[in-house]
Amino acid sequence: MNKENNGLDITVVVPLYNEAESLPKLYEWIVRVMREHDFRYELLFVNDGSTDGSWQVIEDLHAQDEQVHGICFRRNYGKSAALYCGFKAAQGEVVITMDADLQDSPDEIPELYRMITEDGYDLVSGWKQKRYDNALTKNLPSKLFNATARRVTGIPLHDMNCGLKAYRREVVKNIEVFSEMHRYIPYLAKNAGFTKIGEKVVQHRKREFGVSKFGLNRFVNGYLDLLTLWFLNKFGKQPMHFFGLVGSLMFMLGLVAIVIVGGMKLYALSHHTPAMLVADNPYFHLSILMMVLGCMLFLAGFLGELIIRNSPSRNDYLIGKTL
């Protein structure tokens, strides 16, 4: 990237919640790296409703360094909300995200920057190949989670949820991080047309202060969010292709089954052989159930199509270049 322009080279976005003890050391470390490599930068802290004085630390840092900026939420909204606001405010040509707990090393920034600007990646995700977390409660579930994410998304990343990532500015301005979707930012980027996604092995450090803010429930929520993203990407614009197809198949199977049940009854009557009442046959009730569910799914798809047809964003397309 040409440093002769007037813009910023890098914006470092740091979402945080109750990390007051870590912030001064993280700030000094980031500034040292930036000055050593002569980067034009801004450091953006997003305070996610901390209650430990983190915002006061950010205000003090801003008072002594105009390149430090901050966003403060009135309450805790979560990491996705913090990243969304950070991305919206970022001005650098390359945006770096990292956690505030000092487990991500700012020394990785120059190489991440180079991979974006020289190698042409849209997004580079860190891979904490050697971790210092608890193997049973974090490492093993994380490996299972990432294996599933690779299979579903088609993105060969070993650590989809690593907080240390680098993005071209166009990427963060064209994706929307919502709910708890920060785990799947590479998938959001891929769905937005940014397909050159790379990976870099990064250093993982032991936490120096405080405790982790994430529990085991993040893995359960993570799988549910992954299914949501997969469905929205595949059928979000055409819900009838899913609900209509499944509903039609269920209705037809139910219809065929009920015809078979009725045919068996008529065959028995025509040959004067004993047979149970149609209403007593469990297959009759299963057939009716499948037909009803099929109709409901078909109607769900139809209503979804009507909603999308009237959506103001139905013709929102991501345009890369124009002439």
C-alpha positions in Angstrom: 0.0 0.0 0.0 1.3 3.4 -0.8 2.0 5.3 2.4 2.1 8.7 0.5 -1.7 9.0 0.7 -3.3 11.0 3.5 -5.3 8.1 4.9 -4.6 5.8 7.8 -2.8 2.6 7.1 -4.3 0.7 10.0 -7.2 0.8 12.4 -6.9 -1.5 15.4 -10.3 -2.3 16.8 -10.3 -3.7 20.4 -13.7 -4.8 21.8 -13.5 -5.1 25.6 -15.5 -5.9 28.7 -14.0 -5.3 32.2 -10.3 -5.3 31.1 -9.1 -2.1 32.8 -5.9 -3.8 34.1 -4.9 -4.9 30.6 -5.5 -1.7 28.7 -2.4 0.3 29.6 0.0 -2.5 28.7 -1.9 -3.3 25.5 -1.9 0.3 24.5 1.9 0.7 25.0 2.5 -2.6 23.1 0.4 -1.6 20.1 2.0 1.9 20.0 5.5 0.5 20.1 4.8 -1.8 17.2 3.1 1.0 15.1 6.0 3.4 15.6 8.7 0.7 14.9 7.1 0.1 11.5 6.1 3.7 10.8 2.4 3.0 10.4 -0.2 5.7 10.3 -2.9 4.3 12.6 -5.7 4.8 15.0 -6.5 2.7 18.0 -10.2 2.2 18.6 -11.4 0.8 22.0 -15.0 -0.4 22.1 -16.1 -0.6 25.7 -19.0 -3.1 25.9 -20.6 -1.8 29.1 -17.7 -2.5 31.5 -18.2 -1.9 35.2 -14.6 -2.0 36.3 -13.4 1.5 35.2 -12.3 0.5 31.7 -13.8 3.6 30.2 -11.9 5.8 32.6 -8.7 4.2 31.4 -9.7 4.8 27.8 -10.5 8.4 28.5 -7.0 8.8 30.1 -5.3 7.2 27.1 -7.3 9.5 24.7 -6.2 12.6 26.7 -2.5 11.7 26.2 -2.8 10.4 22.7 -5.2 11.8 20.0 -4.8 8.6 18.0 -6.7 6.7 20.7 -10.5 6.7 20.2 -13.3 5.1 22.2 -16.9 4.0 21.9 -18.8 3.3 25.2 -22.0 1.3 25.4 -24.5 2.1 28.1 -24.7 -1.6 28.9 -23.3 -4.9 27.8 -24.4 -5.9 24.3 -21.8 -8.5 23.3 -18.8 -8.8 21.1 -20.7 -8.7 17.9 -22.2 -5.4 18.7 -18.8 -4.0 19.7 -17.3 -5.2 16.4 -20.2 -3.8 14.4 -19.7 -0.3 15.8 -15.9 -0.6 15.6 -16.1 -1.5 11.9 -18.5 1.3 11.2 -16.1 3.8 12.7 -12.9 2.4 11.3 -11.0 4.6 8.9 -7.8 2.6 8.2 -7.2 0.8 4.9 -6.5 -2.3 6.9 -8.6 -3.1 10.0 -7.0 -5.3 12.7 -9.1 -6.8 15.5 -7.8 -8.2 18.7 -9.0 -9.0 22.2 -8.1 -6.8 25.1 -6.9 -9.5 27.5 -3.3 -9.6 26.2 -3.7 -13.1 24.8 -3.3 -11.7 21.3 0.1 -10.4 20.5 0.3 -6.9 18.7 3.7 -8.1 17.3 1.6 -10.1 14.7 0.2 -6.8 13.2 3.0 -6.1 10.7 2.8 -9.5 9.0 -1.0 -9.4 9.0 -0.8 -6.0 7.3 1.6 -7.3 4.8 -0.6 -10.3 3.9 -3.5 -7.9 3.2 -1.6 -5.3 1.3 1.0 -7.3 -0.6 -0.4 -10.9 -0.8 -3.9 -9.5 -1.7 -6.0 -11.3 0.9 -9.4 -9.9 1.8 -9.2 -11.3 5.3 -6.5 -13.1 7.3 -7.5 -15.0 10.4 -5.2 -15.9 13.2 -4.6 -19.6 14.1 -3.6 -20.2 17.7 -2.0 -23.5 17.0 -0.5 -23.8 20.5 -3.0 -22.7 23.1 -2.7 -22.2 26.9 -6.4 -22.8 27.6 -7.9 -25.7 29.5 -7.7 -28.7 27.2 -11.0 -30.3 28.3 -13.2 -27.2 28.6 -11.9 -25.1 25.7 -9.4 -26.9 23.4 -11.4 -30.0 22.6 -14.7 -28.3 22.2 -13.0 -25.7 20.0 -11.5 -28.3 17.7 -14.9 -30.0 17.3 -16.5 -26.6 16.7 -14.0 -25.6 14.1 -14.1 -28.9 12.3 -17.9 -28.5 11.9 -17.5 -24.9 10.8 -15.0 -25.9 8.1 -17.4 -28.6 6.8 -20.4 -26.3 6.7 -18.8 -23.1 5.4 -16.2 -24.6 3.1 -13.6 -22.2 4.5 -10.4 -24.2 5.6 -9.7 -22.2 8.7 -8.4 -24.0 11.8 -9.6 -21.2 14.2 -12.7 -19.5 12.9 -13.3 -17.7 16.1 -9.8 -16.3 16.7 -10.1 -12.6 17.8 -6.9 -11.6 16.0 -7.9 -10.9 12.4 -7.0 -8.5 9.6 -9.4 -7.2 6.9 -9.3 -4.9 3.9 -11.4 -1.9 4.7 -14.0 -2.9 2.0 -14.7 -6.1 3.9 -15.7 -4.5 7.2 -17.8 -1.9 5.4 -19.8 -4.5 3.5 -20.6 -7.1 6.2 -23.0 -6.8 9.1 -22.0 -8.5 12.3 -25.1 -9.1 14.4 -26.4 -11.3 17.3 -23.4 -13.5 18.1 -22.1 -13.8 14.5 -18.6 -12.5 15.3 -17.6 -16.2 15.4 -18.4 -16.5 11.7 -17.0 -13.3 10.3 -15.0 -15.2 7.6 -18.2 -16.8 6.5 -20.0 -13.5 6.4 -17.2 -12.1 4.3 -17.3 -15.1 1.9 -21.1 -14.7 1.5 -20.5 -11.0 0.7 -18.2 -12.0 -2.2 -14.8 -11.6 -0.4 -13.4 -15.1 -1.1 -9.6 -14.6 -0.7 -9.4 -15.7 3.0 -6.1 -16.6 4.5 -4.7 -17.9 7.8 -1.6 -17.1 9.8 -0.3 -19.0 12.8 -0.2 -16.5 15.7 1.1 -16.6 19.2 -1.3 -17.3 22.0 -0.4 -15.9 25.4 -1.7 -16.8 28.9 -4.2 -14.3 30.3 -2.4 -11.9 32.7 -5.4 -10.3 34.4 -9.0 -11.1 35.1 -11.0 -14.1 33.9 -12.5 -15.3 30.6 -15.9 -13.8 29.8 -17.1 -16.8 27.7 -18.5 -20.0 29.0 -19.3 -23.4 27.5 -22.6 -22.2 26.3 -20.8 -20.4 23.5 -20.3 -23.7 21.7 -24.0 -24.6 21.8 -24.9 -21.1 20.7 -22.2 -21.3 18.1 -23.7 -24.4 16.4 -27.1 -22.8 16.3 -25.7 -19.6 14.8 -23.8 -21.6 12.2 -27.1 -23.3 11.1 -28.8 -20.0 11.0 -26.1 -18.5 8.8 -26.1 -21.5 6.5 -29.8 -21.4 6.1 -29.9 -17.6 5.5 -27.1 -17.8 2.9 -28.7 -20.7 1.0 -32.4 -19.9 1.3 -32.6 -16.4 2.7 -33.6 -14.8 -0.6 -35.7 -17.8 -1.8 -37.5 -19.5 1.2 -39.9 -21.3 -1.1 -37.0 -23.3 -2.5 -36.7 -24.9 1.0 -40.1 -24.8 2.6 -42.0 -25.4 -0.6 -39.8 -28.3 -1.7 -39.9 -30.0 1.7 -43.6 -29.3 2.2 -44.5 -30.6 -1.2 -42.5 -33.8 -0.7 -44.1 -34.4 2.7 -47.6 -33.8 1.3 -47.1 -36.2 -1.6 -45.7 -38.9 0.7 -48.7 -38.5 3.0 -51.1 -38.6 0.0 -49.5 -41.7 -1.4 -49.5 -43.4 2.0 -53.2 -42.6 2.6 -54.1 -43.9 -0.8 -52.3 -47.1 0.0 -54.1 -47.4 3.3 -57.4 -46.8 1.6 -56.6 -49.2 -1.2 -55.7 -52.0 1.3 -59.1 -51.5 3.0 -61.0 -51.6 -0.3 -59.0 -54.7 -1.3 -60.0 -56.5 1.9 -63.6 -55.5 1.6 -63.7 -56.8 -2.1 -62.3 -60.1 -1.0 -64.5 -60.4 2.1 -61.5 -60.6 4.4 -61.4 -59.0 7.9 -59.5 -55.7 8.1 -59.2 -53.0 10.8 -61.1 -49.7 10.4 -59.2 -47.1 8.4 -59.4 -44.7 11.4 -57.8 -47.3 13.6 -54.8 -47.7 11.3 -51.8 -45.8 12.7 -50.5 -45.3 9.2 -53.7 -43.3 8.4 -53.0 -40.8 11.1 -49.3 -40.6 10.1 -50.4 -39.9 6.6 -52.8 -37.1 7.6 -50.1 -35.6 9.8 -47.6 -35.6 6.9 -50.1 -33.9 4.6 -51.0 -31.3 7.2 -47.3 -30.5 7.9 -46.6 -30.4 4.2 -49.3 -27.8 3.7 -48.0 -25.8 6.6 -44.4 -25.8 5.3 -45.6 -24.9 1.8 -47.6 -21.9 3.3 -44.5 -20.9 5.4 -42.5 -20.7 2.2 -45.2 -18.8 0.4 -45.5 -16.3 3.2 -41.7 -15.9 3.3 -41.7 -15.1 -0.4 -44.4 -12.4 0.1 -42.3 -10.9 3.0 -39.2 -10.8 0.9 -41.0 -9.3 -2.1 -42.0 -6.4 0.1 -38.7 -6.0 1.8 -36.9 -2.7 1.0 -33.6 -4.7 0.8 -34.7 -7.2 -1.7 -32.6 -5.6 -4.5 -29.6 -4.8 -2.3 -26.5 -6.2 -4.2 -22.9 -6.0 -3.3 -21.2 -4.2 -6.2 -17.4 -4.5 -6.3 -16.4 -2.3 -9.2 -18.0 -0.1 -11.9 -16.7 1.6 -15.0 
